[in-house]
Amino acid sequence: MVGFQIDPFIRTFTNENTESVYLTAKEFDLLYFLYSHKGQVFTKEQLYDNVWGHDHITDTKNLTSFIRKLRKKIEPNPDSPQYIITVWGVGYKFDEEKP
């Protein structure tokens, strides 16, 4: 069970210490999309389509940068993520189970 809260109506994220964490609009969109589909693995292209829309230019380095920045903001230990998980060779998923 996750210890943080996401409020999609006012687009806020509160961490496990009940501190509000500033997320950019796209960081929030990416987090909320992954969170809303817990356990499901998405390719980078699927994330671009669902978060940025179909009229985007796919740049995997850009997505990797967003994931890295988001992990720094929401993960207790960004170097060993427990929420936004990389599925090597496929993409990313949100895992709500704490280790």
C-alpha positions as CSV (number, residue, x, y, z in Angstrom):
1,M,0.0,0.0,0.0
2,V,1.4,3.4,-0.9
3,G,1.9,6.0,1.7
4,F,1.3,9.0,-0.5
5,Q,-1.8,10.7,-1.9
6,I,-2.7,11.8,-5.4
7,D,-5.7,14.1,-5.8
8,P,-6.6,14.3,-9.5
9,F,-9.2,17.0,-9.0
10,I,-6.8,19.6,-7.6
11,R,-3.8,17.9,-9.2
12,T,-1.7,17.6,-6.1
13,F,0.7,15.0,-4.7
14,T,1.4,14.6,-1.0
15,N,4.3,12.4,0.0
16,E,4.6,9.8,2.8
17,N,5.5,12.6,5.2
18,T,2.3,14.5,4.3
19,E,4.3,17.2,2.5
20,S,3.0,18.7,-0.7
21,V,5.4,18.1,-3.6
22,Y,5.4,20.4,-6.6
23,L,4.9,18.5,-9.9
24,T,4.8,20.1,-13.3
25,A,1.7,19.5,-15.3
26,K,3.3,16.7,-17.4
27,E,4.9,15.1,-14.4
28,F,1.5,14.9,-12.7
29,D,-0.1,13.6,-15.9
30,L,2.6,10.9,-16.2
31,L,2.3,9.9,-12.5
32,Y,-1.5,9.8,-12.5
33,F,-1.6,7.8,-15.7
34,L,0.8,5.2,-14.4
35,Y,-0.9,5.2,-11.0
36,S,-4.3,4.7,-12.6
37,H,-3.1,1.6,-14.4
38,K,-1.2,0.0,-11.5
39,G,0.8,-3.1,-12.5
40,Q,0.3,-2.6,-16.2
41,V,3.5,-2.2,-18.3
42,F,3.5,0.5,-20.9
43,T,6.0,1.0,-23.7
44,K,7.5,4.5,-24.1
45,E,5.4,5.0,-27.2
46,Q,2.2,4.1,-25.3
47,L,3.1,6.6,-22.6
48,Y,3.7,9.3,-25.2
49,D,0.4,8.5,-26.8
50,N,-1.6,8.5,-23.5
51,V,0.2,11.4,-21.7
52,W,1.4,13.7,-24.5
53,G,-1.2,12.8,-27.2
54,H,-0.9,11.5,-30.7
55,D,0.6,14.7,-32.1
56,H,3.9,14.4,-30.3
57,I,7.4,13.7,-31.5
58,T,8.6,10.6,-29.8
59,D,11.9,11.2,-28.0
60,T,12.8,8.4,-25.6
61,K,15.5,10.5,-23.9
62,N,12.8,13.1,-23.1
63,L,10.6,10.4,-21.4
64,T,13.6,9.0,-19.6
65,S,14.3,12.5,-18.2
66,F,10.7,12.9,-17.1
67,I,10.8,9.6,-15.3
68,R,14.1,10.5,-13.6
69,K,12.8,13.9,-12.4
70,L,9.5,12.3,-11.2
71,R,11.4,9.6,-9.3
72,K,13.5,12.3,-7.6
73,K,10.3,14.0,-6.4
74,I,8.2,11.0,-5.3
75,E,10.4,8.1,-4.5
76,P,11.8,7.7,-1.0
77,N,15.0,6.5,-2.6
78,P,15.1,7.5,-6.3
79,D,18.2,5.3,-7.0
80,S,16.2,2.3,-6.0
81,P,12.6,3.1,-7.1
82,Q,9.7,1.3,-5.5
83,Y,6.8,2.9,-7.3
84,I,7.8,3.8,-10.9
85,I,9.5,0.6,-12.1
86,T,11.5,0.1,-15.2
87,V,10.7,-3.1,-17.1
88,W,13.8,-3.7,-19.1
89,G,13.2,-4.0,-22.8
90,V,9.6,-3.0,-22.5
91,G,8.9,0.3,-20.6
92,Y,7.6,1.4,-17.2
93,K,4.9,0.4,-14.7
94,F,3.6,1.7,-11.4
95,D,4.0,-0.8,-8.5
96,E,2.1,0.0,-5.4
97,E,3.5,-2.8,-3.3
98,K,6.2,-1.6,-0.8
99,P,9.2,-3.9,-0.5
